[in-house]
């Protein structure tokens, strides 16, 4: 048995030297770097084996000359817009996922104008997204079309999906298909993971930065038998260096210890028309944040004897699922699909004197039948689903429990004509054990006027059960008291979403085309679980909407390739949102939703040399002002954050087996000034770390390596 390093050994050695230089530039990450390199070389040796040559008897064995393979390199844009889907759908490809460090899902949307990502508070490090001017809780998250990151798991869930595990991210705007349930209101985000039957046998991505934040992400795959493949995905994070660059005694970012393991199995029997996917995932995370005495020892920033405001967060998650598709009958494309998914999530958290935690048990099942009528122009999907959620949570000493069982049936019809018209109409009916019958109609259409112009329109209704404590976790990093007595009185959230888009494909020069799209979507709530922290600065009130609440979102996107290898993507979004608050006397106050940027512009420039040996990426974001929550009641003078830019840059050196990347986030080191109100007295009524509208941790210089071993399965 002979072990060997990848065939382009000279490039491999050059890259190792470059990484050693990187370790000297940033000595604080050297331990992480050397550990990762040792791990990489070991995995490389173990995974690549070749048999020794041998002869038998008098027979002379003459090895044939092996011809060198031919690399076919295609140019794929980082963000692509679907020309087939009835909904406006943008796909972030693997090219887009490596434009930045993209260590996890929350960092994968920095090149998207549709999605905004920000921190919930200046303490916990939890991130939240916004789509169509509304919180990400109103967009449904799917993992290969299975509902994921729901309930307690959604609080820190954006950090739990490494981008290195992903094949692509599909983002659909508007009311989505009824097949996946009724929870989608503003859109869907579907995560496609690398498939064990079509991937590199071993892929390693190692990352470190100047703040000693270290991450390792590994994907591996092997063919077990003719029809069976398996893959193991691993992710780990270690960030234990305390940082407080603004000297407010609070750590800029939490210290994190995190491990995530995901085992996937893929079965394919084309002769029998059976395909099955099974996955088991386990996650464990610890976060420690808040005030720190070690880095301020001798500075007298924390008066002797004062209590420290400290945060401890622990998350555990176990998920298991199976998806099986079986071809039935004589019709091509006719099949039965069976989905089963189980999730158990435990969370414990302390924010100073506040404690919140609990357990979530969820089960989801879906049975689908897909076929067509007469011909493939008329297709349909029908089926039944069942969802079960059990929450046992506690806020300080108050138990907050609930159980929901939701059986449902659905049907969806699609008409596709040769003249460029596609129409999808769906209806589902569910019975929620707490809220009764729910009827969800949805429809979408696409019409290709010609090869240059495409029109889309959609309308639909959506529902969701509020988890107001987990969804407003950032407010716990304040002195506010939570009015939990009203939580059990909250009704189901209900909203209509409608809108449309027009897309142009404009011929220019050398067969190139400029892609331009314009879209508008409006979300109107019939009921919403209002989290009111504007009535006064001491409390948070939860109640059902009594008045209007809506969100309007306009967006334009432009992309083109002026010359080979150089991509330009530019976008601009404008939001107009309103929500109604109610006081104890029944008076209503309609105002802009707080902490929602009223516009966002984005420009991404990407250049790749021949064969993508070198790739250069620059991204500029321009974030508009946001209304800050009032501190002295609804009649408080309106205050707004300033508009601000953020810049990103990355250089990548690619080879067949080994890549090196070096980049910077927040190039100009823009930070929100004094993100924590009342930090000197964190247990007084003036303390508030939740009014976050911009970056809190400043510039971040990072680097890493990507290693691919073995040929594509």
C-alpha positions as CSV (number, residue, x, y, z in Angstrom):
1,X,0.0,0.0,0.0
2,X,1.4,3.4,-1.1
3,X,0.3,6.7,0.3
4,X,0.7,9.8,-1.9
5,X,0.1,13.5,-1.9
6,X,-2.0,15.0,-4.7
7,X,-0.4,14.9,-8.2
8,X,0.3,18.6,-8.5
9,X,2.8,18.4,-5.7
10,X,4.7,21.6,-6.7
11,X,1.5,23.7,-6.4
12,X,0.7,21.9,-3.1
13,X,4.1,22.9,-1.7
14,X,3.8,26.5,-3.0
15,X,0.5,26.8,-1.3
16,X,1.8,25.4,2.0
17,X,4.6,28.0,1.9
18,X,2.0,30.7,1.3
19,X,0.0,29.6,4.3
20,X,3.1,29.6,6.4
21,X,3.7,33.2,5.4
22,X,0.1,33.9,6.3
23,X,0.8,32.4,9.8
24,X,3.6,34.8,10.3
25,X,1.5,37.8,9.3
26,X,-1.1,36.8,11.8
27,X,0.8,34.9,14.6
28,X,-2.3,34.9,16.8
29,X,-3.8,32.3,14.4
30,X,-0.7,30.2,14.0
31,X,-1.7,27.5,16.5
32,X,-5.0,27.0,14.6
33,X,-3.2,27.0,11.3
34,X,-0.6,24.4,12.1
35,X,-3.2,22.2,13.7
36,X,-5.4,22.5,10.6
37,X,-2.5,21.8,8.2
38,X,-1.5,18.7,10.2
39,X,-5.1,17.5,10.0
40,X,-5.3,18.2,6.3
41,X,-2.1,16.3,5.4
42,X,-3.1,13.3,7.5
43,X,-6.5,13.1,5.9
44,X,-4.9,13.5,2.5
45,X,-2.6,10.5,3.1
46,X,-5.3,8.3,4.6
47,X,-7.9,8.9,2.0
48,X,-5.7,8.4,-1.1
49,X,-4.4,4.9,-1.6
50,X,-3.3,3.0,-4.7
51,X,-2.6,-0.7,-5.2
52,X,1.0,-1.9,-5.8
53,X,1.8,-3.4,-9.2
54,X,2.2,-7.2,-9.1
55,X,2.9,-10.0,-11.5
56,X,1.8,-13.7,-11.4
57,X,4.0,-16.6,-12.6
58,X,5.8,-16.0,-15.9
59,X,3.2,-13.5,-17.0
60,X,4.7,-10.0,-17.6
61,X,2.3,-7.3,-16.6
62,X,2.8,-4.1,-18.6
63,X,0.8,-1.1,-17.3
64,X,-0.9,1.0,-20.0
65,X,0.1,4.6,-20.3
66,X,-2.6,6.6,-18.5
67,X,-3.7,9.6,-20.5
68,X,-4.0,12.9,-18.6
69,X,-7.5,14.1,-18.0
70,X,-8.9,17.1,-19.6
71,X,-10.3,19.9,-17.4
72,X,-13.4,21.5,-18.7
73,X,-13.9,24.8,-16.9
74,X,-17.2,26.7,-17.1
75,X,-17.9,30.2,-15.9
76,X,-20.8,30.2,-13.4
77,X,-22.1,33.4,-11.8
78,X,-22.4,33.7,-8.0
79,X,-26.1,34.6,-8.1
80,X,-28.4,33.3,-10.8
81,X,-32.1,34.0,-11.5
82,X,-34.3,31.1,-12.5
83,X,-36.0,31.5,-15.9
84,X,-38.3,28.5,-15.3
85,X,-39.8,29.0,-11.8
86,X,-43.2,30.7,-11.5
87,X,-41.9,32.6,-8.4
88,X,-39.0,35.0,-8.7
89,X,-36.1,32.7,-7.5
90,X,-32.5,33.6,-7.0
91,X,-29.9,30.9,-6.6
92,X,-26.6,31.4,-4.8
93,X,-24.3,28.9,-6.4
94,X,-21.1,27.4,-5.0
95,X,-19.3,30.2,-6.9
96,X,-21.3,32.7,-4.8
97,X,-20.8,30.8,-1.6
98,X,-17.0,31.2,-1.8
99,X,-17.0,34.9,-2.7
100,X,-16.5,35.7,1.0
101,X,-15.4,33.5,3.9
102,X,-19.0,32.3,4.2
103,X,-18.3,30.2,7.2
104,X,-22.0,29.8,7.9
105,X,-25.4,30.6,6.5
106,X,-25.7,34.0,8.1
107,X,-22.6,35.1,6.1
108,X,-23.9,33.7,2.8
109,X,-26.3,36.5,2.1
110,X,-23.8,39.4,2.1
111,X,-23.9,39.4,-1.7
112,X,-27.7,39.3,-1.8
113,X,-29.7,42.5,-2.0
114,X,-32.9,40.6,-1.2
115,X,-31.8,39.5,2.3
116,X,-30.4,41.7,5.1
117,X,-28.5,40.1,8.0
118,X,-27.9,41.8,11.3
119,X,-27.3,41.1,15.0
120,X,-30.2,40.8,17.4
121,X,-28.2,42.5,20.2
122,X,-24.7,43.5,21.1
123,X,-24.0,40.6,23.5
124,X,-25.1,37.2,22.3
125,X,-23.8,37.2,18.7
126,X,-27.2,35.9,17.5
127,X,-28.0,37.0,13.9
128,X,-31.3,37.5,12.2
129,X,-32.3,38.0,8.6
130,X,-34.9,40.2,6.9
131,X,-36.8,39.4,3.7
132,X,-39.2,41.8,2.0
133,X,-38.8,44.2,4.9
134,X,-39.9,41.6,7.5
135,X,-38.0,39.4,10.0
136,X,-36.8,36.1,8.7
137,X,-39.3,34.3,10.9
138,X,-41.9,35.0,8.2
139,X,-39.9,33.2,5.5
140,X,-39.9,29.4,5.6
141,X,-36.5,27.7,5.9
142,X,-36.2,24.3,4.1
143,X,-33.3,21.8,4.0
144,X,-33.8,20.0,0.7
145,X,-37.5,20.8,0.8
146,X,-37.9,19.6,4.4
147,X,-38.9,22.3,7.0
148,X,-35.9,23.2,9.2
149,X,-34.7,25.8,11.7
150,X,-38.0,26.2,13.3
151,X,-39.0,27.3,16.9
152,X,-36.1,27.3,19.4
153,X,-33.7,26.0,16.7
154,X,-34.2,29.2,14.7
155,X,-32.8,31.6,17.4
156,X,-29.2,30.8,16.5
157,X,-29.9,28.6,13.5
158,X,-28.2,30.7,10.9
159,X,-24.8,29.8,12.5
160,X,-25.6,26.1,12.4
161,X,-25.3,25.5,8.6
162,X,-21.7,25.8,7.3
163,X,-21.6,27.2,3.8
164,X,-19.0,24.5,2.9
165,X,-21.6,21.9,3.3
166,X,-23.9,23.5,0.8
167,X,-24.3,23.0,-3.0
168,X,-26.6,26.0,-3.4
169,X,-29.2,28.2,-1.7
170,X,-32.5,28.9,-3.5
171,X,-34.4,32.0,-2.4
172,X,-38.0,32.4,-3.6
173,X,-39.9,35.6,-3.0
174,X,-43.7,35.7,-2.4
175,X,-46.2,33.1,-1.4
176,X,-44.6,29.7,-2.1
177,X,-45.9,26.2,-2.8
178,X,-48.6,24.8,-0.5
179,X,-46.8,21.4,-0.7
180,X,-44.4,22.4,2.2
181,X,-47.0,23.7,4.6
182,X,-48.7,27.0,5.4
183,X,-45.8,28.8,7.2
184,X,-44.3,30.6,4.2
185,X,-45.4,34.3,4.1
186,X,-42.7,36.3,2.5
187,X,-40.9,33.5,0.7
188,X,-38.8,30.3,1.1
189,X,-35.1,29.6,1.5
190,X,-34.2,26.1,0.4
191,X,-30.7,24.7,1.3
192,X,-29.3,22.1,-1.0
193,X,-26.5,20.1,0.6
194,X,-23.7,18.3,-1.2
195,X,-24.9,14.9,-2.4
196,X,-22.9,11.8,-1.4
197,X,-23.3,10.3,-4.9
198,X,-22.0,13.4,-6.7
199,X,-19.2,15.2,-4.8
200,X,-15.5,15.2,-4.0
201,X,-14.6,12.2,-1.7
202,X,-12.9,14.6,0.7
203,X,-13.2,18.4,1.0
204,X,-11.6,20.4,3.8
205,X,-12.1,24.1,4.5
206,X,-10.0,25.7,7.2
207,X,-10.5,29.3,8.3
208,X,-8.9,31.6,10.9
209,X,-8.8,35.4,11.4
210,X,-7.0,38.1,13.3
211,X,-9.4,37.6,16.2
212,X,-8.3,34.0,16.7
213,X,-11.7,32.7,15.5
214,X,-10.9,29.3,14.1
215,X,-13.3,27.0,12.0
216,X,-12.9,23.7,10.3
217,X,-15.5,22.3,7.9
218,X,-15.2,18.9,6.3
219,X,-17.3,16.9,3.8
220,X,-16.6,13.4,2.7
221,X,-18.3,10.7,0.7
222,X,-17.8,7.1,-0.3
223,X,-19.7,4.6,-2.4
224,X,-20.7,1.7,-0.2
225,X,-22.2,-0.5,-2.9
226,X,-23.7,-0.3,-6.4
227,X,-26.8,1.6,-5.2
228,X,-25.7,3.1,-1.9
229,X,-23.5,6.1,-1.0
230,X,-22.8,7.7,2.3
231,X,-21.3,11.0,3.4
232,X,-20.0,12.5,6.6
233,X,-20.1,16.3,7.2
234,X,-18.2,17.8,10.1
235,X,-17.9,21.4,11.4
236,X,-16.2,22.8,14.4
237,X,-15.6,26.3,15.8
238,X,-13.3,27.5,18.5
239,X,-13.3,31.2,19.5
240,X,-12.0,31.9,23.0
241,X,-10.0,35.1,22.7
242,X,-11.7,38.0,24.5
243,X,-12.1,41.3,22.6
244,X,-13.4,44.6,23.7
245,X,-12.2,47.3,21.3
246,X,-14.6,50.0,22.4
247,X,-13.8,49.6,26.1
248,X,-17.4,49.2,27.3
249,X,-16.4,46.2,29.4
250,X,-18.6,43.9,27.2
251,X,-17.1,41.4,24.8
252,X,-17.5,42.5,21.2
253,X,-18.3,38.9,20.2
254,X,-19.1,35.9,22.4
255,X,-16.6,33.1,23.0
256,X,-17.9,30.0,21.2
257,X,-17.3,26.3,21.3
258,X,-19.3,24.4,18.6
259,X,-19.4,21.0,17.0
260,X,-21.8,19.8,14.3
261,X,-21.8,16.3,12.7
262,X,-24.1,15.3,9.9
263,X,-24.2,11.7,8.4
264,X,-26.1,11.4,5.0
265,X,-27.1,8.2,3.2
266,X,-28.2,8.1,-0.5
267,X,-29.9,5.1,-2.1
268,X,-30.6,5.0,-5.8
269,X,-32.0,2.1,-7.8
270,X,-32.9,3.4,-11.3
271,X,-34.2,0.0,-12.5
272,X,-36.8,-0.1,-9.8
273,X,-37.4,3.7,-9.8
274,X,-36.5,4.2,-6.1
275,X,-34.5,7.0,-4.6
276,X,-34.1,7.5,-0.8
277,X,-32.1,10.0,1.3
278,X,-31.5,9.6,5.0
279,X,-29.7,11.9,7.4
280,X,-28.8,12.1,11.1
281,X,-27.4,15.3,12.6
282,X,-26.1,16.2,16.0
283,X,-25.1,19.7,17.2
284,X,-23.6,21.1,20.4
285,X,-22.7,24.7,21.1
286,X,-21.6,26.9,24.1
287,X,-21.5,30.7,24.1
288,X,-20.1,32.9,26.8
289,X,-20.5,36.7,26.5
290,X,-21.1,39.8,28.5
291,X,-18.8,41.7,30.8
292,X,-15.2,40.5,31.2
293,X,-12.9,41.5,34.1
294,X,-9.7,40.0,32.8
295,X,-9.1,42.3,29.8
296,X,-10.0,45.4,31.9
297,X,-7.9,44.5,35.0
298,X,-6.3,47.6,36.4
299,X,-8.4,50.0,34.2
300,X,-11.2,50.6,36.9
301,X,-13.9,50.3,34.2
302,X,-15.8,47.9,36.4
303,X,-16.2,49.4,39.9
304,X,-15.2,46.9,42.7
305,X,-18.0,44.9,44.1
306,X,-20.4,45.5,41.2
307,X,-22.2,42.6,39.7
308,X,-21.2,41.5,36.2
309,X,-23.7,41.2,33.4
310,X,-22.8,37.8,31.9
311,X,-24.4,35.7,29.3
312,X,-24.3,31.9,29.0
313,X,-26.0,30.1,26.1
314,X,-26.1,26.4,25.4
315,X,-27.7,24.6,22.5
316,X,-28.1,21.0,21.7
317,X,-29.9,19.6,18.6
318,X,-30.6,16.2,17.2
319,X,-32.3,15.8,13.8
320,X,-33.1,12.6,11.8
321,X,-35.0,12.4,8.5
322,X,-35.8,10.3,5.5
323,X,-37.0,11.2,2.0
324,X,-38.1,8.4,-0.3
325,X,-39.4,8.7,-3.9
326,X,-40.9,5.8,-5.8
327,X,-41.9,5.8,-9.4
328,X,-45.3,4.3,-10.0
329,X,-47.5,3.4,-12.9
330,X,-46.6,3.6,-16.6
331,X,-46.5,7.4,-16.8
332,X,-43.1,9.0,-16.9
333,X,-42.7,11.4,-14.0
334,X,-45.5,9.8,-11.9
335,X,-44.3,9.1,-8.4
336,X,-45.0,8.9,-4.7
337,X,-42.9,10.8,-2.2
338,X,-42.7,10.1,1.5
339,X,-41.0,12.4,4.0
340,X,-40.4,11.9,7.7
341,X,-38.4,14.3,9.9
342,X,-37.8,14.4,13.7
343,X,-36.1,17.2,15.6
344,X,-35.2,17.5,19.3
345,X,-33.7,20.8,20.4
346,X,-32.6,22.0,23.9
347,X,-31.7,25.6,24.7
348,X,-30.5,27.2,27.9
349,X,-29.6,30.9,28.2
350,X,-28.9,33.4,30.9
351,X,-28.8,37.2,30.3
352,X,-27.8,38.7,33.6
353,X,-30.8,38.0,35.9
354,X,-32.9,36.7,33.1
355,X,-33.1,33.0,32.3
356,X,-34.8,31.5,29.3
357,X,-34.6,27.9,28.1
358,X,-36.5,24.8,27.3
359,X,-37.0,21.9,25.0
360,X,-38.6,21.5,21.6
361,X,-39.8,18.2,20.1
362,X,-41.0,18.3,16.5
363,X,-42.2,15.7,14.0
364,X,-43.1,16.3,10.4
365,X,-44.5,13.9,7.8
366,X,-45.6,14.5,4.2
367,X,-47.0,12.1,1.7
368,X,-47.1,13.3,-1.9
369,X,-48.4,11.9,-5.2
370,X,-47.3,13.6,-8.4
371,X,-48.7,12.9,-11.9
372,X,-50.2,14.6,-14.9
373,X,-53.5,14.8,-16.8
374,X,-53.5,13.7,-20.5
375,X,-50.0,15.2,-21.1
376,X,-47.2,16.9,-19.2
377,X,-48.7,20.3,-19.8
378,X,-51.2,19.6,-17.0
379,X,-49.5,18.2,-13.9
380,X,-50.6,18.1,-10.3
381,X,-49.4,17.2,-6.8
382,X,-51.7,16.0,-4.1
383,X,-51.1,14.7,-0.6
384,X,-51.4,14.8,3.1
385,X,-49.2,16.1,5.9
386,X,-48.9,16.0,9.7
387,X,-46.9,18.3,11.9
388,X,-46.4,18.0,15.7
389,X,-44.6,20.5,18.0
390,X,-44.2,20.3,21.7
391,X,-42.6,23.2,23.6
392,X,-41.7,23.1,27.3
393,X,-40.0,26.4,28.1
394,X,-39.3,28.6,31.1
395,X,-38.8,32.3,31.4
396,X,-37.2,32.9,34.8
397,X,-39.7,30.9,37.0
398,X,-42.7,31.1,34.6
399,X,-43.4,27.9,32.6
400,X,-44.6,28.5,29.1
401,X,-45.7,25.3,27.4
402,X,-47.7,24.5,24.3
403,X,-48.4,21.6,22.0
404,X,-49.7,21.7,18.5
405,X,-50.8,18.8,16.2
406,X,-51.6,19.8,12.7
407,X,-53.0,17.3,10.1
408,X,-53.6,18.6,6.6
409,X,-54.4,17.9,3.0
410,X,-53.3,19.8,-0.1
411,X,-53.4,19.9,-3.9
412,X,-51.5,21.9,-6.4
413,X,-52.1,22.1,-10.2
414,X,-49.6,23.4,-12.8
415,X,-50.3,24.3,-16.4
416,X,-47.5,24.8,-18.8
417,X,-48.1,25.9,-22.4
418,X,-45.9,26.0,-25.4
419,X,-46.6,29.7,-25.7
420,X,-44.6,30.6,-22.6
421,X,-47.4,30.6,-20.0
422,X,-47.0,28.7,-16.7
423,X,-49.7,28.8,-14.1
424,X,-49.6,27.2,-10.6
425,X,-52.6,27.2,-8.2
426,X,-52.7,25.4,-4.9
427,X,-55.0,25.0,-1.9
428,X,-54.4,23.3,1.4
429,X,-56.6,22.8,4.5
430,X,-55.1,22.1,7.9
431,X,-56.6,21.7,11.4
432,X,-54.4,23.1,14.2
433,X,-55.2,21.6,17.6
434,X,-54.9,25.1,19.2
435,X,-56.2,27.5,16.5
436,X,-58.7,25.3,14.5
437,X,-59.2,25.2,10.7
438,X,-56.7,27.0,8.4
439,X,-57.3,27.4,4.7
440,X,-54.3,28.4,2.6
441,X,-54.9,29.4,-1.1
442,X,-51.9,30.3,-3.3
443,X,-51.3,31.0,-6.9
444,X,-48.4,32.1,-9.2
445,X,-48.0,32.7,-12.9
446,X,-45.2,33.3,-15.3
447,X,-45.5,34.5,-18.9
448,X,-42.6,34.8,-21.4
449,X,-43.7,37.6,-23.7
450,X,-40.6,36.7,-25.8
451,X,-37.1,35.6,-25.3
452,X,-36.2,39.0,-23.8
453,X,-39.1,39.7,-21.4
454,X,-40.7,37.6,-18.6
455,X,-43.6,38.6,-16.3
456,X,-44.4,37.0,-13.0
457,X,-47.1,37.5,-10.4
458,X,-48.1,35.7,-7.2
459,X,-50.7,35.9,-4.4
460,X,-51.2,33.7,-1.3
461,X,-52.0,33.5,2.3
462,X,-49.8,32.2,5.1
463,X,-50.0,31.4,8.8
464,X,-47.5,30.8,11.6
465,X,-47.6,30.1,15.4
466,X,-45.6,32.8,17.3
467,X,-42.7,31.9,19.6
468,X,-42.3,35.4,20.9
469,X,-39.6,34.8,23.5
470,X,-37.3,32.9,21.3
471,X,-38.0,35.3,18.4
472,X,-37.1,38.3,20.5
473,X,-34.1,36.9,22.3
474,X,-32.2,40.1,21.7
475,X,-34.5,42.0,24.0
476,X,-33.2,39.9,26.9
477,X,-29.9,41.8,26.6
478,X,-31.6,44.8,28.3
479,X,-33.2,45.8,31.6
480,X,-36.7,45.3,30.2
481,X,-39.2,42.9,31.9
482,X,-41.2,40.6,29.7
483,X,-45.0,40.5,30.1
484,X,-45.3,36.7,29.8
485,X,-48.9,36.5,31.1
486,X,-50.4,37.4,27.7
487,X,-48.3,34.9,25.7
488,X,-50.9,32.2,25.8
489,X,-53.5,34.6,24.5
490,X,-51.7,35.2,21.3
491,X,-53.6,34.1,18.2
492,X,-52.2,32.5,15.0
493,X,-50.4,35.1,12.8
494,X,-52.1,35.5,9.4
495,X,-51.0,37.5,6.4
496,X,-51.5,37.9,2.7
497,X,-48.6,38.4,0.3
498,X,-48.9,39.5,-3.3
499,X,-46.6,41.0,-5.9
500,X,-44.8,40.4,-9.1
501,X,-41.8,41.1,-11.2
502,X,-40.6,41.8,-14.8
503,X,-37.3,40.5,-16.0
504,X,-35.5,41.7,-19.1
505,X,-32.7,39.9,-21.0
506,X,-31.1,42.6,-23.2
507,X,-28.7,41.6,-26.0
508,X,-25.5,43.7,-26.0
509,X,-22.2,42.7,-27.6
510,X,-20.5,39.4,-28.4
511,X,-23.7,37.4,-27.6
512,X,-23.6,38.8,-24.1
513,X,-26.8,39.9,-22.4
514,X,-27.7,42.3,-19.6
515,X,-30.1,40.8,-17.1
516,X,-32.4,43.4,-15.5
517,X,-35.3,42.7,-13.2
518,X,-37.8,44.8,-11.3
519,X,-40.1,43.5,-8.6
520,X,-42.6,44.6,-6.0
521,X,-44.2,42.7,-3.1
522,X,-46.6,43.7,-0.4
523,X,-47.4,41.8,2.9
524,X,-50.5,42.6,4.8
525,X,-51.2,41.2,8.2
526,X,-54.7,40.2,9.3
527,X,-53.2,39.3,12.7
528,X,-49.7,39.7,14.0
529,X,-48.0,38.9,17.4
530,X,-46.8,42.4,18.3
531,X,-43.7,42.7,20.5
532,X,-44.1,46.2,21.9
533,X,-41.0,47.7,23.5
534,X,-41.9,51.3,22.7
535,X,-44.6,51.9,25.3
536,X,-41.9,52.5,27.9
537,X,-38.3,51.5,28.4
538,X,-38.9,49.1,31.3
539,X,-41.1,46.5,29.7
540,X,-41.9,44.4,26.7
541,X,-45.6,43.7,25.9
542,X,-47.0,41.0,23.7
543,X,-50.5,41.2,22.2
544,X,-52.5,40.6,19.0
545,X,-52.5,43.2,16.3
546,X,-55.3,45.8,16.5
547,X,-54.9,47.9,13.4
548,X,-52.8,47.8,10.3
549,X,-49.4,46.2,9.7
550,X,-47.9,45.9,6.3
551,X,-44.5,45.9,4.5
552,X,-43.8,47.1,0.9
553,X,-40.6,46.1,-0.8
554,X,-39.4,47.4,-4.2
555,X,-36.2,46.0,-5.7
556,X,-34.2,46.1,-9.0
557,X,-31.3,43.8,-10.0
558,X,-28.8,44.2,-12.8
559,X,-26.1,41.8,-13.9
560,X,-23.9,41.5,-16.9
561,X,-20.4,40.3,-18.0
562,X,-18.6,43.2,-19.8
563,X,-15.8,40.8,-20.8
564,X,-14.8,37.3,-20.2
565,X,-14.2,36.5,-16.5
566,X,-15.5,39.8,-15.2
567,X,-19.0,39.8,-13.6
568,X,-20.9,42.9,-12.4
569,X,-24.0,42.6,-10.2
570,X,-25.8,45.6,-8.8
571,X,-29.1,45.9,-6.9
572,X,-31.2,48.4,-5.0
573,X,-34.1,47.7,-2.6
574,X,-36.5,50.1,-0.9
575,X,-38.8,49.3,2.0
576,X,-41.8,51.0,3.4
577,X,-43.2,49.4,6.6
578,X,-45.9,50.3,9.1
579,X,-47.1,48.6,12.3
580,X,-49.8,49.6,14.8
581,X,-49.2,49.7,18.6
582,X,-51.9,49.8,21.2
583,X,-51.7,51.2,24.8
584,X,-53.7,50.1,27.9
585,X,-56.5,52.6,27.1
586,X,-57.1,51.2,23.6
587,X,-55.4,54.1,21.8
588,X,-53.6,53.1,18.6
589,X,-50.4,54.5,17.2
590,X,-49.3,53.6,13.6
591,X,-45.6,54.1,12.9
592,X,-42.6,52.8,11.0
593,X,-41.4,49.4,12.1
594,X,-38.2,49.9,14.1
595,X,-34.7,48.6,13.0
596,X,-35.7,48.0,9.4
597,X,-33.4,49.7,6.9
598,X,-35.5,51.8,4.5
599,X,-33.1,51.0,1.6
600,X,-30.2,48.9,0.6
601,X,-27.8,49.1,-2.4
602,X,-25.3,46.5,-3.3
603,X,-22.5,46.2,-6.0
604,X,-20.4,43.1,-6.5
605,X,-17.5,43.0,-8.9
606,X,-15.8,39.7,-9.6
607,X,-13.0,38.9,-11.9
608,X,-11.5,35.5,-12.6
609,X,-8.4,34.8,-14.7
610,X,-8.2,31.9,-17.2
611,X,-9.2,28.6,-15.7
612,X,-10.1,30.5,-12.5
613,X,-6.6,30.3,-11.2
614,X,-7.0,33.7,-9.5
615,X,-10.3,35.2,-8.4
616,X,-10.8,38.7,-7.1
617,X,-14.1,39.8,-5.4
618,X,-15.1,43.2,-4.2
619,X,-18.5,43.9,-2.6
620,X,-20.0,47.3,-1.5
621,X,-23.1,47.6,0.6
622,X,-25.0,50.8,1.2
623,X,-27.4,50.6,4.1
624,X,-30.1,53.2,4.6
625,X,-31.3,54.7,7.9
626,X,-33.5,52.8,10.3
627,X,-36.0,54.2,12.9
628,X,-34.7,53.6,16.4
629,X,-37.2,52.3,19.0
630,X,-38.5,55.1,21.2
631,X,-37.5,55.1,24.9
632,X,-40.2,57.4,26.3
633,X,-43.5,56.1,24.8
634,X,-45.2,56.3,21.4
635,X,-45.0,60.1,21.3
636,X,-41.2,60.1,21.6
637,X,-39.3,62.2,19.2
638,X,-38.4,60.0,16.2
639,X,-34.7,59.1,16.0
640,X,-32.9,57.5,13.1
641,X,-29.6,55.7,12.6
642,X,-27.3,57.1,10.0
643,X,-26.9,55.5,6.6
644,X,-23.6,53.7,6.3
645,X,-21.5,51.6,3.8
646,X,-19.7,48.3,4.3
647,X,-17.0,47.0,2.0
648,X,-15.7,43.4,1.5
649,X,-12.8,42.1,-0.5
650,X,-11.3,38.7,-1.1
651,X,-8.5,37.2,-3.3
652,X,-8.4,33.5,-4.0
653,X,-5.7,31.4,-5.6
654,X,-7.2,28.2,-7.0
655,X,-5.6,25.0,-8.1
656,X,-6.9,21.6,-8.9
657,X,-6.6,20.3,-5.4
658,X,-5.8,23.3,-3.2
659,X,-7.1,26.8,-2.8
660,X,-5.9,29.7,-0.6
661,X,-8.1,32.7,0.2
662,X,-7.4,36.0,1.9
663,X,-10.0,38.6,2.6
664,X,-11.3,41.4,4.7
665,X,-14.8,42.1,6.0
666,X,-15.9,45.7,6.9
667,X,-12.8,47.1,5.2
668,X,-13.2,50.7,6.6
669,X,-13.9,49.4,10.1
670,X,-17.3,51.0,10.4
671,X,-18.9,50.3,13.8
672,X,-22.0,51.5,15.6
673,X,-20.9,53.9,18.2
674,X,-21.8,53.0,21.7
675,X,-24.0,50.0,20.9
676,X,-24.8,49.3,24.5
677,X,-26.8,52.0,26.4
678,X,-26.0,52.2,30.1
679,X,-23.1,49.7,30.0
680,X,-21.7,51.2,33.2
681,X,-24.8,50.1,35.2
682,X,-26.1,47.0,33.4
683,X,-28.7,46.2,36.1
684,X,-30.3,49.7,36.0
685,X,-33.4,50.7,33.9
686,X,-31.1,52.5,31.4
687,X,-29.3,49.4,30.2
688,X,-30.2,48.2,26.7
689,X,-28.0,46.3,24.2
690,X,-30.8,45.5,21.8
691,X,-31.0,48.7,19.7
692,X,-28.6,47.4,17.1
693,X,-28.7,48.8,13.5
694,X,-25.0,48.4,12.4
695,X,-21.8,46.4,12.8
696,X,-20.6,45.9,16.4
697,X,-17.2,44.2,15.9
698,X,-15.4,46.2,13.2
699,X,-12.9,45.1,10.6
700,X,-12.1,41.4,10.3
701,X,-9.1,40.2,8.3
702,X,-9.2,36.5,7.5
703,X,-7.6,33.7,5.5
704,X,-8.0,30.0,4.9
705,X,-7.4,27.0,2.7
706,X,-9.7,24.6,0.8
707,X,-8.5,21.1,0.0
708,X,-10.1,18.7,-2.4
709,X,-8.9,15.0,-2.5
710,X,-10.0,12.4,-4.9
711,X,-12.0,12.5,-8.1
712,X,-15.6,13.4,-8.4
713,X,-17.8,10.5,-7.4
